[in-house]
Amino acid sequence: MRRLAAGMQALAAALWLALALALPAMAQDEPDYANWDQVARHADEQLQSDATPADALDRARAEIAGWRDRFSQAQSLNGPRIAALRDQIAGLGPAPAEGQTEAPDIAARRKQLNAELAQLQAPGQRADEAYRRADSLIRAIDETIRARRTDDLLRQTPSPLLPSSWMAAAADGVKILRGIAQDVRDRTYGQARDALIERLPLVGLYLALALGLLVLGRRWIDSLPSRLGSRASDYSRDAVAFAVSLGQIVVPTTGAYLFVRALDTTGLAGPWARPILMVMPVAALILFGGRWLIGRFFPATGDPPICYALPVRQEGRLYGTALAGALALHHAVGRALLPLSGIRGKEPVGSRIPLDVSDAAAGVWHLPVILVGAFLLFRLALLLRNRPATAGDEGTAYRTRVMAALGWAGRLIALVSPVLALAGYVVLANSLLWPAAMTIGLAMLVILLQEFVTDLWAIIKRDRGVSRDALAPVLIGFLLVIGAMPLLALLWGASASDLGEAWTRLRQGVSLGGVRLSPGAIITFVVVFSIGYAVTRAVQGTVRTSILPRTRLDAGTKNAAVSGLGYLGIFVSALVAITSAGINLSSLAIVAGALSVGIGFGLQNIVSNFVSGIILLVERPVAVGDWIKVGNAQGYVRRISVRSTQIQTFDRTDVIVPNSDLISKEVTNWTRGNQQGRIIVTVGVAYGSDTRQVADILRRIAEDQPTVLINPPPTILFTGFGADSLDFEIRAILSDINQGVSVSSEIRHEIIQRFAEAGIDIPFAHREVRIVNPDALMAEPGPASAQPGQAATAMSDAVPPQGARQADRASVPGREDEQDPRITRAAASGLEIAEGGEDGAERD
C-alpha cells in the first residue's frame, strides 16, 4: 500500500510539473500584441489620409486579415482547462445568494477555482478584444475601397463626340504606333539583329507548332467529337462528345500561345509592343472559349440544352461568336492600352504601354468597341428572350425562364450602355456591358455542365432515360448554381478580398432569435440528422421484419408500434443533431413562443390532425384493415399517417380523411375487436301462403350458409302485413361480416329456388290502363275530340289513386254496386282504370 501511495504521489507530481511547464508554452502561443498595436495604428493613419493609394489599402487589409485569423485561433486558448474548471465550480453547487453563507472550506475552494478561471480566460479575452479591433479596421478599409470604386464608376469623362476628344485620340494613337515602330527599329540593328538571327530556328519551331495547332489541329479537334460520339453507346455518346469538345478550347489557345511565344522570342517586342503581346493568350482563350460555349449551346446538330429552332441556333452562333471576339478585343485594349475599361484597379507596372492615354482619347477608342458589343449583345439577348414555347419545354422550363430573364436584362443593358458612353460615363458603360455578356455566358456554361452531369449519371446507370428523372443530377446541378455565385460576383466587380470577407462572415454565421447559424453548424445538423434518420429506418425495418412477426400482436398494433418507433427516432435524431450543431435549446424558447401564436391561428387544423393521429396510433380505435364508416366515406383503412387516414372504398377509390374527423365525429367500425356482424334479408310472400312453412324454409336456408353462426342461431321474423305481401325477415350473425354482401346475395338465390319448389309466390304490383269506349271520345267536341291516346293520358292524370282503386273494383264482376260519382264521370268519358296484383290482391 505504501508503494502504491508513493507511486500515486509521484504521478501527481509529474502531472503538476507538466501543467506548470505547459502554462509558459501556452503563453508563448499568444499573438504579439505590441507588434499588432503598431500595425493597427499604421492602418488608422492610412485610412485618415485620402492620398493613400488603393494598392496600399489592399496590402494593409491583407495584413490585418492575417492578424484577425490569429486572434480567432487565440480565442480558444486554454479551452479544455476552462471547461474543466467550470465543471469543478458547478460541482460545488450554486453560489450562495446575497445575505447567505456557505461552508468555509467550500467558499475558499470556490474562490480559488474562480481565480484560476479568470487567469485562464484572460488570453482569450485579450484575443477577443484584438479580434474586434481588427474586424472593425477591415470593415473601414472595405468601406473606403467601395467608396473609391463608386466614385470611379460614376466618374464622367469628356464625351467621345467632342472634336477635342477625337484630336486627343488621334495624337495618342500616333504616339503608340511610333513607340511600337521604335521598338522594332531598335531591335533590328547591331547586336539585337545578330541575336535575332541566332533565335530564328527556335522562332521557326514555335511558328510551325502554332500554325499546325491553329490550322490542322483545329480542324481535327472540331471533327473529333462527332467521330468519337458515333462510336460510343447511346447512354455515353453525349458525355464523350462533351469531354472531347473541350479540346476546341485547349488546342487553338495553345496554338495562340505558341504564336505569341514565337513573336516574343524574336526580341522585337519592346516596352511598347510587349504589353499588347502578353495579353493575346488570354484574349485567345476568351475568343475560343466563347466560340466553344456558343457552339455547344446552339449546336448545329444533336439535342440542345434548350429547344431552339435551327434558324435561331444559326443566328445564335453568329452573334455569340462575334460577341466573344468583341469581348476579347475589349480585354486586350483594356489591359494593355486604355484606361476606363472597368472598375478594376490599375494594372501592375510593366503590363501597360509607357503612355498614360488621356480619358478623352480612351473614350473615343472605347466607343466603337462598345457600340459593336452592344449591338451583338442586343441581337443575342433578343433570341434568348423571344424563344417560342415548344413541346420539349416540360423538363427545361426553369432554364428557359432564366435565359429569357437574362435576355430581357441584356437587351436593356445593350440599349443603355452606348448612351452612357456617349454621355462620358465610359467606365460605367464598360462595367455594365461586358459583365452582362459574361453573365449570359456563365449561365450557358452552368446549363451545359448540368447536362454533362446528367450524361455522366446515364453512364453510371447505363440508361439515358432514367438519368433525366434521377435526383442526384438535380442536386449536383443545384450545387453548380451555388458554385457559380462567387464567379458571378467577380464578373460584376467583386474582388477576391470581398469574397474572402463574405466567406468569413458566413463561417461566423448569423444570429436568429438567439441561435447562431453557420455553414458548419448546418452541415453538422444535416449529417447527424441523416445518420439518425437512417438508423431509425434500419431499426424500423428490423422490428417490422424480424421481431413483430414473432409476436401475437395484430396488424394494427404492429403498425402502431413501427410508426411510434419512427416518430421517436426522428425526434431523438433531431434533438441530437441540434445539440451536436451547437444550438442552445434554451435559445429556442422565444421561437417556440412565436410558433405557438402561429399554431393558434394558422396551423391549428394541422396540429389538431397531428394530435389526433397520435391518439389513433396510441388508443387504436381504428386500425389498418378495419371496415369503418365516417361521414359519407365507407371502406377499409389502408394507412394511418400523422395527418390523415387513407380509406379505400368498395369501388376501389381512395378517400383521405383528416384524423380530427375520426376523433371528433361518429365512426362506425364494423370489424373492430372481431369480424362478426349481423345481416338482415327481407322477403315478402303472397297472401294465402303457409306462414309456418315459409318460416321453416327461410330458417333452413340461413342455417345452410357456412358463415352463419349456429350460436346464436339465425332468427326468422314475421314482421307484418304489407299492401301486397306478407313480410318476413332473416336475421343472422356471420363469422366474417366482410362476406355480408355475398352471403345476402346467396340467401336471396336460395329463396327464389326453394319457394319455387314449394309453390310459394312472391307477389309484385301489376297495373293496367284500358280505353273502354274510344268512339265516344272521338265524337265529343273540344278537348274530348283529341286523339284517344291523349285523352286517356289526360284522364289518367286527373283521376286520384282512390278513384283508380274504385275503377278497378267496378271492373270486377259482382261489385258494380261499389261505384262512386267520380268513377261514373270517368266511365262517361270512355276511360277505365284497373290496378291489381298477379294474385288478385288490390294495391293503392
CORVEN-V899765 format. One record per residue. N is the residue number from 1. PSI is psi as a letter, one per 40 degrees, with the letter a starting at -180 (NA if undefined). BURIAL is 1 if it has 24 or more other C-alpha atoms within 12 Angstrom, else 0. Layout:
n=<N N>
psi=<PSI PSI>
burial=<BURIAL BURIAL>
This chain:
n=<1 2 3 4 5 6 7 8 9 10 11 12 13 14 15 16 17 18 19 20 21 22 23 24 25 26 27 28 29 30 31 32 33 34 35 36 37 38 39 40 41 42 43 44 45 46 47 48 49 50 51 52 53 54 55 56 57 58 59 60 61 62 63 64 65 66 67 68 69 70 71 72 73 74 75 76 77 78 79 80 81 82 83 84 85 86 87 88 89 90 91 92 93 94 95 96 97 98 99 100 101 102 103 104 105 106 107 108 109 110 111 112 113 114 115 116 117 118 119 120 121 122 123 124 125 126 127 128 129 130 131 132 133 134 135 136 137 138 139 140 141 142 143 144 145 146 147 148 149 150 151 152 153 154 155 156 157 158 159 160 161 162 163 164 165 166 167 168 169 170 171 172 173 174 175 176 177 178 179 180 181 182 183 184 185 186 187 188 189 190 191 192 193 194 195 196 197 198 199 200 201 202 203 204 205 206 207 208 209 210 211 212 213 214 215 216 217 218 219 220 221 222 223 224 225 226 227 228 229 230 231 232 233 234 235 236 237 238 239 240 241 242 243 244 245 246 247 248 249 250 251 252 253 254 255 256 257 258 259 260 261 262 263 264 265 266 267 268 269 270 271 272 273 274 275 276 277 278 279 280 281 282 283 284 285 286 287 288 289 290 291 292 293 294 295 296 297 298 299 300 301 302 303 304 305 306 307 308 309 310 311 312 313 314 315 316 317 318 319 320 321 322 323 324 325 326 327 328 329 330 331 332 333 334 335 336 337 338 339 340 341 342 343 344 345 346 347 348 349 350 351 352 353 354 355 356 357 358 359 360 361 362 363 364 365 366 367 368 369 370 371 372 373 374 375 376 377 378 379 380 381 382 383 384 385 386 387 388 389 390 391 392 393 394 395 396 397 398 399 400 401 402 403 404 405 406 407 408 409 410 411 412 413 414 415 416 417 418 419 420 421 422 423 424 425 426 427 428 429 430 431 432 433 434 435 436 437 438 439 440 441 442 443 444 445 446 447 448 449 450 451 452 453 454 455 456 457 458 459 460 461 462 463 464 465 466 467 468 469 470 471 472 473 474 475 476 477 478 479 480 481 482 483 484 485 486 487 488 489 490 491 492 493 494 495 496 497 498 499 500 501 502 503 504 505 506 507 508 509 510 511 512 513 514 515 516 517 518 519 520 521 522 523 524 525 526 527 528 529 530 531 532 533 534 535 536 537 538 539 540 541 542 543 544 545 546 547 548 549 550 551 552 553 554 555 556 557 558 559 560 561 562 563 564 565 566 567 568 569 570 571 572 573 574 575 576 577 578 579 580 581 582 583 584 585 586 587 588 589 590 591 592 593 594 595 596 597 598 599 600 601 602 603 604 605 606 607 608 609 610 611 612 613 614 615 616 617 618 619 620 621 622 623 624 625 626 627 628 629 630 631 632 633 634 635 636 637 638 639 640 641 642 643 644 645 646 647 648 649 650 651 652 653 654 655 656 657 658 659 660 661 662 663 664 665 666 667 668 669 670 671 672 673 674 675 676 677 678 679 680 681 682 683 684 685 686 687 688 689 690 691 692 693 694 695 696 697 698 699 700 701 702 703 704 705 706 707 708 709 710 711 712 713 714 715 716 717 718 719 720 721 722 723 724 725 726 727 728 729 730 731 732 733 734 735 736 737 738 739 740 741 742 743 744 745 746 747 748 749 750 751 752 753 754 755 756 757 758 759 760 761 762 763 764 765 766 767 768 769 770 771 772 773 774 775 776 777 778 779 780 781 782 783 784 785 786 787 788 789 790 791 792 793 794 795 796 797 798 799 800 801 802 803 804 805 806 807 808 809 810 811 812 813 814 815 816 817 818 819 820 821 822 823 824 825 826 827 828 829 830 831 832 833 834 835 836 837 838 839 840 841 842 843 844>
psi=<d d d d d d d d d d d d d d d d d d d d d d d d d d d d e i i g d d d d d d d d d d d d d d d e h e e h i d d d d d d d d d d d d d d d d d d d d e d e i f d d d d d d d d d d d d d e i i i i i h e i i i i d d d d d d d d d d d d d d d d d e d d d d d d d d d d d d d d d d d d d d d d d d d d d d d d d d e h h i i i e e h d d d d d d d d d d d d d d d d d d d d d d d d e e i b d d d d d d d d e d d d d d d d d d d d d d d d c d d d d d d d e d d d d d d d e i i d e e d d d d d d d d e d e e d d d d d d d d d d d d d d d d d d e d h a e d d d d d d d e d d d d d d d d d d d d d d d d d d g i d i a h i d h g i i d d d d d d d d d d d d d d d d d d d d d d d d d d d d i a f e a e i i i i i h e e i i f h g h i d d d d d d d d d d d d d d d d d d d d d d d d d d d f h i i i e e e d e f d d d d d d d d d d d d d d d d d d d d d d d d d d e e g d d d d d e d d d d d d d d d d d d d d d d d d d d d d d d d d d d d e f h d d d d d e i d d d d d d d d d d d d d e d d d d d d d f e i i d d d d d d d d d d d d d i i h h f e h h h i d d d d d d d d d d d d d d d d d d d d d d d d d d d d d d d e i e i i d d d d d d d d d d d d d d d d d d d d d d d d d d e e h h d d e e d d d d d d d d d d d d c d e d d d d d d d d d d d d d d d d f d h i h e i h i h h b e h h a i h d h h a d d i h h h h i e e f i h h h h i d d d e d d i h h h h d e h d i e i i i i h h i i i i i h e i h d d d d d d d d d d d d d e h d e h i d h i i i h h h h e i h i d e i h h i i h h i h i d h e e e d d d d d d d d d d d d d d d d d d e f h i h i i i h h i h i h d g d d d d d d h i a d e e a i d d d d d d d d d d d h i d d d d d d d d d d e h h e f d e e i i d d d d d d d d e f h h h i h i i d e e i i i NA>
burial=<0 0 0 0 0 0 0 0 0 0 0 0 0 0 0 0 0 0 0 0 0 0 0 0 0 0 0 0 0 1 1 0 1 0 0 1 0 0 1 1 0 0 1 1 0 1 1 0 0 0 0 0 0 1 0 0 1 1 0 1 1 1 1 1 1 0 1 1 1 1 1 1 0 1 1 1 1 1 0 0 0 1 0 0 1 1 0 0 1 0 0 0 0 0 0 0 0 0 0 0 0 0 0 0 0 0 0 0 0 1 0 0 1 1 0 0 1 0 0 1 1 0 1 1 0 1 1 1 0 1 1 0 1 1 1 0 1 1 1 1 1 1 0 1 1 1 0 0 1 0 0 1 1 1 1 1 1 1 1 1 1 0 0 0 1 1 0 1 1 0 0 1 1 0 0 1 0 0 0 1 0 0 1 1 0 0 1 0 0 0 0 0 0 0 0 1 0 0 0 0 0 0 1 0 0 1 1 0 1 1 1 1 1 1 0 0 1 1 0 0 1 1 0 0 1 1 0 0 0 0 0 0 0 0 1 1 1 1 1 1 1 1 1 1 1 1 1 1 1 1 1 1 1 1 1 1 1 1 1 1 1 1 1 1 1 1 1 1 1 1 1 1 1 1 1 1 1 1 1 1 1 1 1 1 1 1 1 1 1 1 1 1 1 1 1 1 1 1 1 0 0 1 0 1 1 1 1 1 1 0 0 1 1 0 1 1 1 1 1 1 1 1 1 1 1 1 1 1 1 1 1 1 1 1 1 1 1 1 1 1 1 1 1 1 1 1 0 0 0 0 1 1 1 0 1 0 1 1 1 1 1 1 1 1 1 1 1 1 1 1 1 1 1 1 1 1 1 1 1 1 1 1 1 1 1 0 1 0 0 0 0 0 0 0 0 1 0 0 1 1 0 1 1 1 1 1 1 1 1 1 1 1 1 1 1 1 1 1 1 1 1 1 1 1 1 1 1 1 1 1 1 1 1 1 1 1 1 1 1 1 1 1 1 1 1 1 1 1 1 1 1 1 1 1 1 1 1 1 1 0 0 0 0 1 0 0 1 1 0 0 0 0 1 1 0 0 1 0 0 1 1 0 0 0 0 1 1 1 1 0 1 1 1 1 1 0 1 1 0 0 1 0 0 0 0 0 0 0 0 0 0 0 0 0 1 1 1 0 0 0 1 1 0 0 1 0 0 1 1 0 0 1 1 0 0 1 1 0 1 1 0 0 1 1 0 0 0 0 0 0 0 0 0 0 0 1 1 1 1 1 1 1 1 1 1 1 1 0 1 1 0 0 1 1 0 1 1 1 0 0 1 0 1 0 0 0 0 0 0 0 0 0 0 0 0 0 0 0 0 0 0 0 0 0 0 0 1 1 1 1 1 1 1 1 1 1 1 1 0 1 1 1 1 1 1 1 1 1 1 1 0 0 1 1 1 1 1 1 1 1 1 1 1 1 1 1 1 1 1 0 0 0 0 0 1 1 1 1 1 1 1 1 1 0 0 0 1 0 1 1 1 1 0 0 0 1 1 1 1 1 1 1 1 1 1 1 1 0 0 0 1 0 0 1 1 1 1 1 1 1 1 1 1 0 1 0 1 1 1 0 0 0 0 1 1 1 1 1 0 0 0 0 0 1 1 1 1 1 1 1 1 1 1 1 1 1 1 1 1 1 0 0 1 1 0 0 1 1 0 1 1 0 0 1 1 0 0 0 0 1 1 1 1 1 0 0 0 0 1 1 1 0 0 1 0 0 1 0 0 0 0 0 0 1 0 0 0 1 0 0 1 1 0 0 1 1 0 0 1 0 0 0 1 1 1 1 1 1 1 1 1 0 0 0 0 0 0 0 1 0 0 1 1 0 0 1 1 0 1 1 1 1 1 1 1 1 1 0 0 0 1 1 1 0>
